[in-house]
């Protein structure tokens, strides 16, 4: 389907930021634009878990290390 283009550290950071943004949604009930946290959190978490970033694909970026066989 899609090529993997999100490497190890990038992946961990995306998952951590995604979880933090989703937690912020629940911890800030009075904040008017809480839904922004959900949208950004789901995107960050999704790209981290699938190891694929559509924006990276568009710009030809990859944070994966190349393995030499």
WOQUI-V108273 format. One record per pair of residues at least 4 apart in sequence whose C-alpha atoms are under 6 Angstrom apart, sorted by the first residue. I is the first residue (numbers start at 1). J is the second residue. If there is no record, write none. Layout:
{{I:J} {I:J}}
This chain:
{{4:51} {4:52} {5:52} {5:62} {5:63} {5:64} {6:11} {6:51} {6:52} {6:63} {6:64} {7:11} {7:63} {7:64} {11:48} {13:17} {14:18} {14:44} {14:45} {14:48} {15:45} {15:48} {18:41} {18:44} {18:45} {21:37} {21:41} {22:38} {22:41} {24:28} {25:34} {25:37} {37:41} {38:42} {41:45} {42:46} {47:51} {47:52} {47:53} {56:60} {56:61}}
